[in-house]
Amino acid sequence: MTKSNDWQLQPGIQMSAETAGEVAKIACALKSLSAYATLMLEQEDDSDELQQMVQSGMEAMNRIFKV
């Protein structure tokens, strides 16, 4: 099982350590976007598209990494 910093791959997911490191950077960005989107959702009533985009990214990340 490949591990990149604190990100551990889900069982059955295979990728090089270098690729896992790059994907982990994307995962961190998605987590940051998720936090930002949560704050924006609290302030805006019409943000369904943003919420769906963030949720889609988080689901993709969860398919690759254990969270």
CNS distance restraints for C-alpha pairs under 8 A (distance, minus, plus):
assign (resid   1 and name CA) (resid   8 and name CA) 7.65 0.50 0.50
assign (resid   1 and name CA) (resid   9 and name CA) 6.52 0.50 0.50
assign (resid   1 and name CA) (resid  11 and name CA) 7.06 0.50 0.50
assign (resid   1 and name CA) (resid  13 and name CA) 7.79 0.50 0.50
assign (resid   1 and name CA) (resid  14 and name CA) 7.33 0.50 0.50
assign (resid   2 and name CA) (resid   8 and name CA) 6.66 0.50 0.50
assign (resid   2 and name CA) (resid   9 and name CA) 6.11 0.50 0.50
assign (resid   2 and name CA) (resid  14 and name CA) 7.26 0.50 0.50
assign (resid   2 and name CA) (resid  15 and name CA) 7.12 0.50 0.50
assign (resid   2 and name CA) (resid  16 and name CA) 7.19 0.50 0.50
assign (resid   2 and name CA) (resid  17 and name CA) 6.18 0.50 0.50
assign (resid   2 and name CA) (resid  20 and name CA) 7.37 0.50 0.50
assign (resid   3 and name CA) (resid   7 and name CA) 5.92 0.50 0.50
assign (resid   3 and name CA) (resid   8 and name CA) 4.68 0.50 0.50
assign (resid   3 and name CA) (resid   9 and name CA) 6.33 0.50 0.50
assign (resid   3 and name CA) (resid  17 and name CA) 7.03 0.50 0.50
assign (resid   3 and name CA) (resid  20 and name CA) 7.39 0.50 0.50
assign (resid   4 and name CA) (resid   8 and name CA) 6.45 0.50 0.50
assign (resid   4 and name CA) (resid  17 and name CA) 6.54 0.50 0.50
assign (resid   4 and name CA) (resid  20 and name CA) 6.01 0.50 0.50
assign (resid   4 and name CA) (resid  21 and name CA) 5.31 0.50 0.50
assign (resid   4 and name CA) (resid  24 and name CA) 6.94 0.50 0.50
assign (resid   5 and name CA) (resid  21 and name CA) 7.65 0.50 0.50
assign (resid   7 and name CA) (resid  24 and name CA) 6.54 0.50 0.50
assign (resid   7 and name CA) (resid  65 and name CA) 6.47 0.50 0.50
assign (resid   7 and name CA) (resid  66 and name CA) 7.15 0.50 0.50
assign (resid   7 and name CA) (resid  67 and name CA) 7.81 0.50 0.50
assign (resid   8 and name CA) (resid  65 and name CA) 5.65 0.50 0.50
assign (resid   8 and name CA) (resid  66 and name CA) 5.72 0.50 0.50
assign (resid   9 and name CA) (resid  13 and name CA) 6.16 0.50 0.50
assign (resid   9 and name CA) (resid  14 and name CA) 7.90 0.50 0.50
assign (resid   9 and name CA) (resid  64 and name CA) 5.88 0.50 0.50
assign (resid   9 and name CA) (resid  65 and name CA) 4.35 0.50 0.50
assign (resid   9 and name CA) (resid  66 and name CA) 5.88 0.50 0.50
assign (resid  10 and name CA) (resid  63 and name CA) 7.13 0.50 0.50
assign (resid  10 and name CA) (resid  64 and name CA) 5.61 0.50 0.50
assign (resid  10 and name CA) (resid  65 and name CA) 4.99 0.50 0.50
assign (resid  10 and name CA) (resid  66 and name CA) 5.30 0.50 0.50
assign (resid  13 and name CA) (resid  64 and name CA) 6.55 0.50 0.50
assign (resid  15 and name CA) (resid  19 and name CA) 6.21 0.50 0.50
assign (resid  15 and name CA) (resid  20 and name CA) 6.18 0.50 0.50
assign (resid  16 and name CA) (resid  20 and name CA) 6.06 0.50 0.50
assign (resid  17 and name CA) (resid  21 and name CA) 6.04 0.50 0.50
assign (resid  18 and name CA) (resid  22 and name CA) 6.46 0.50 0.50
assign (resid  19 and name CA) (resid  23 and name CA) 6.13 0.50 0.50
assign (resid  20 and name CA) (resid  24 and name CA) 5.92 0.50 0.50
assign (resid  21 and name CA) (resid  25 and name CA) 6.43 0.50 0.50
assign (resid  22 and name CA) (resid  26 and name CA) 6.64 0.50 0.50
assign (resid  23 and name CA) (resid  27 and name CA) 6.20 0.50 0.50
assign (resid  24 and name CA) (resid  28 and name CA) 6.15 0.50 0.50
assign (resid  25 and name CA) (resid  29 and name CA) 6.31 0.50 0.50
assign (resid  26 and name CA) (resid  30 and name CA) 6.20 0.50 0.50
assign (resid  27 and name CA) (resid  31 and name CA) 6.23 0.50 0.50
assign (resid  27 and name CA) (resid  58 and name CA) 7.99 0.50 0.50
assign (resid  27 and name CA) (resid  61 and name CA) 6.11 0.50 0.50
assign (resid  28 and name CA) (resid  32 and name CA) 6.25 0.50 0.50
assign (resid  29 and name CA) (resid  33 and name CA) 6.09 0.50 0.50
assign (resid  30 and name CA) (resid  34 and name CA) 5.98 0.50 0.50
assign (resid  30 and name CA) (resid  54 and name CA) 7.25 0.50 0.50
assign (resid  30 and name CA) (resid  57 and name CA) 6.58 0.50 0.50
assign (resid  30 and name CA) (resid  58 and name CA) 6.72 0.50 0.50
assign (resid  31 and name CA) (resid  35 and name CA) 6.32 0.50 0.50
assign (resid  31 and name CA) (resid  58 and name CA) 7.43 0.50 0.50
assign (resid  32 and name CA) (resid  36 and name CA) 6.23 0.50 0.50
assign (resid  33 and name CA) (resid  37 and name CA) 5.89 0.50 0.50
assign (resid  33 and name CA) (resid  54 and name CA) 7.03 0.50 0.50
assign (resid  34 and name CA) (resid  38 and name CA) 6.07 0.50 0.50
assign (resid  34 and name CA) (resid  54 and name CA) 5.88 0.50 0.50
assign (resid  34 and name CA) (resid  55 and name CA) 7.89 0.50 0.50
assign (resid  34 and name CA) (resid  58 and name CA) 7.85 0.50 0.50
assign (resid  35 and name CA) (resid  39 and name CA) 6.48 0.50 0.50
assign (resid  36 and name CA) (resid  40 and name CA) 6.26 0.50 0.50
assign (resid  37 and name CA) (resid  41 and name CA) 5.91 0.50 0.50
assign (resid  37 and name CA) (resid  50 and name CA) 7.03 0.50 0.50
assign (resid  37 and name CA) (resid  51 and name CA) 6.84 0.50 0.50
assign (resid  37 and name CA) (resid  54 and name CA) 7.38 0.50 0.50
assign (resid  38 and name CA) (resid  42 and name CA) 6.43 0.50 0.50
assign (resid  39 and name CA) (resid  43 and name CA) 6.75 0.50 0.50
assign (resid  40 and name CA) (resid  44 and name CA) 6.00 0.50 0.50
assign (resid  41 and name CA) (resid  45 and name CA) 6.77 0.50 0.50
assign (resid  41 and name CA) (resid  47 and name CA) 6.35 0.50 0.50
assign (resid  41 and name CA) (resid  51 and name CA) 7.63 0.50 0.50
assign (resid  47 and name CA) (resid  51 and name CA) 6.33 0.50 0.50
assign (resid  48 and name CA) (resid  52 and name CA) 6.11 0.50 0.50
assign (resid  49 and name CA) (resid  53 and name CA) 6.19 0.50 0.50
assign (resid  50 and name CA) (resid  54 and name CA) 6.21 0.50 0.50
assign (resid  51 and name CA) (resid  55 and name CA) 6.05 0.50 0.50
assign (resid  52 and name CA) (resid  56 and name CA) 6.04 0.50 0.50
assign (resid  53 and name CA) (resid  57 and name CA) 6.37 0.50 0.50
assign (resid  54 and name CA) (resid  58 and name CA) 6.17 0.50 0.50
assign (resid  55 and name CA) (resid  59 and name CA) 6.12 0.50 0.50
assign (resid  56 and name CA) (resid  60 and name CA) 6.29 0.50 0.50
assign (resid  57 and name CA) (resid  61 and name CA) 6.23 0.50 0.50
assign (resid  58 and name CA) (resid  62 and name CA) 6.15 0.50 0.50
assign (resid  59 and name CA) (resid  63 and name CA) 6.35 0.50 0.50
assign (resid  60 and name CA) (resid  64 and name CA) 6.76 0.50 0.50
assign (resid  61 and name CA) (resid  65 and name CA) 5.98 0.50 0.50
assign (resid  62 and name CA) (resid  66 and name CA) 6.29 0.50 0.50
assign (resid  62 and name CA) (resid  67 and name CA) 6.51 0.50 0.50
